[in-house]
Amino acid sequence: MILTETRERRALSRILEAVARFRKENVVERTRQFQDKVAVITGSGAGIGKSIALLLASSGCRGIVINDIDGKKAEQTAKRVRSLGSEAKVVVADISTPEGAQQTIAAASQEWTRLDCLVNNAGICRRGNIWDEPEDQFLKTMYINLYSTFLCLKYASQIMKRQKSGSIVNISSTAGITGGTMGPSYGATKGAIIALSKHAARSLAKFNIRVNCVAPGYIDTKLMRDVFQEKKQRTARWDIVPLGRLGKTEEVANAVVFLLSDNASFVTGDVMLVSGGRTS
Ligand SMILES: NC(=O)c1ccc[n+]([C@@H]2O[C@H](COP(=O)([O-])OP(=O)(O)OC[C@H]3O[C@@H](n4cnc5c(N)ncnc54)[C@H](O)[C@@H]3O)[C@@H](O)[C@H]2O)c1
């Protein structure tokens, strides 16, 4: 009886050792992926952008530029990033202006002399109908969602072209494919982001720069809670999502970090949906 217990214990400890070895090897592998890499993430003070920053930091990214229009939120993300072992530089700027975008992109090369990864994430969403969408709301959404993406793509590609390497992910939305249930400006900007990304992917491929999109469905963030203020409005979304729930920001971050990484070395000009089956 004692012998059997000892044997079982030995077998158990061998299994536990193997699990620990597997975990260690995988953590090291993930950590190596972004070693020496420098990233810029727009709108990373909260929500999806914040989760991307934290996942990149825990994947060993050397330096991350945390851009947000809200300085307090950006500082909070930077603090978490540093606690995970990466360096962080906060740039408080409106990414929809040429000055703000230039300042944000330049921060990477000023701090770390390079730029490997860019995530165009900052965005806003307003509800409305085609017949009553205020003109200024349409333009504001175009500026923050689309023009900012163009500006950052432009300035970042100038640096990445010289390096002859880089990976860019632009955050679109399922609304960019379906037209969406939000305001007309939202789906229009998110659809245009897909076209802009495909254009950029074609023209930057010869410089070894990849450009992809991630199109999230309903994800539980402040943006989502602002649009659907009542809980019952949010839970009503579950019915139109085959997986029957809202997505988590970490689930979007996993897709973004995959596309940024060398694991996606033959993927460019593509759109990855993270929507719980929303468009199926
Ligand atoms: N949450 C969803 O359900 C969902 C679905 C599809 C796509 N998206 C997209 O994901 C991206 C992130 O959304 P989220 O849900 O995390 O939103 P969020 O509101 O939680 O976070 C967005 C962040 O961007 C910042 N920001 C806004 N305007 C800015 C500007 N002009 N300059 C710099 N920073 C600015 C905000 O301060 C905020 O910290 C957006 O592009 C959004 O359209 C979200």
The ligand as an ORCA input file, in Angstrom:
! r2SCAN-3c Opt
* xyz 0 1
  N     -15.990     47.807    -27.723
  C     -16.498     47.286    -28.817
  O     -17.563     46.611    -28.790
  C     -15.795     47.481    -30.129
  C     -16.238     46.729    -31.234
  C     -15.612     46.890    -32.455
  C     -14.566     47.764    -32.594
  N     -14.153     48.494    -31.522
  C     -13.041     49.435    -31.729
  O     -11.992     49.162    -30.829
  C     -11.280     50.380    -30.581
  C     -11.154     50.565    -29.070
  O     -12.455     50.652    -28.523
  P     -12.794     50.416    -26.970
  O     -14.076     49.702    -26.954
  O     -11.627     49.874    -26.268
  O     -13.073     51.927    -26.557
  P     -12.817     52.716    -25.183
  O     -13.681     53.919    -25.261
  O     -12.943     51.791    -24.027
  O     -11.276     53.139    -25.328
  C     -10.874     54.008    -26.361
  C      -9.698     54.843    -25.891
  O      -9.352     55.739    -26.975
  C      -9.121     57.030    -26.429
  N      -9.350     58.063    -27.451
  C     -10.537     58.461    -27.950
  N     -10.348     59.462    -28.831
  C      -9.013     59.677    -28.885
  C      -8.209     60.594    -29.614
  N      -8.752     61.488    -30.457
  N      -6.878     60.562    -29.440
  C      -6.318     59.665    -28.574
  N      -7.040     58.786    -27.856
  C      -8.379     58.791    -28.008
  C     -10.098     57.142    -25.251
  O      -9.701     58.151    -24.334
  C     -10.039     55.725    -24.678
  O      -9.048     55.594    -23.687
  C     -12.068     51.482    -31.280
  O     -11.478     51.759    -32.513
  C     -13.438     50.871    -31.476
  O     -14.127     51.422    -32.569
  C     -14.731     48.364    -30.288
*
